[in-house]
Amino acid sequence: QVQLVESGGGLVQAGGSLRLSCAASGLTFSSYPMGWFRQAPGKDRVFVGVIRANAGSTVYADSVKGRFTISRDDAKKTVYLQMNNLKPEDTAVYYCAAPRAPGMLAYSDSDFGSWGQGTQVTVSS
């Protein structure tokens, strides 16, 4: 059974930084791309970025490109989301997710079968 646990959320002022972590268990972590999504109040959950398995190349949503960085530590079975130059519009619950199959390129919400519980990020102006 796949379990994903996020941590690191909190309250930060605009322009500040936070690093989210997502610890995984129950899957061959190194074989899975790992994604980050976010859901703002009253809005749908949206794609933030994904890091592929093996070489670990990344893809980001335009709204976070240049400010957010996803990395992974396969030995610790953990994926990270470093968020810099945060803006009030980044306020949301952030979720990490694993796709339905190892190695599966996934960008859409429906491609991911395992989700964490989410961690709240609030950016004040």
Salt bridges, closest charged atoms under 4 A:
ASP62 OD1 - LYS65 NZ 2.95
ASP74 OD1 - ARG72 NE 2.77
ASP90 OD1 - ARG38 NH1 2.87
ASP90 OD2 - ARG67 NH1 2.72
ASP109 OD2 - ARG45 NE 2.93
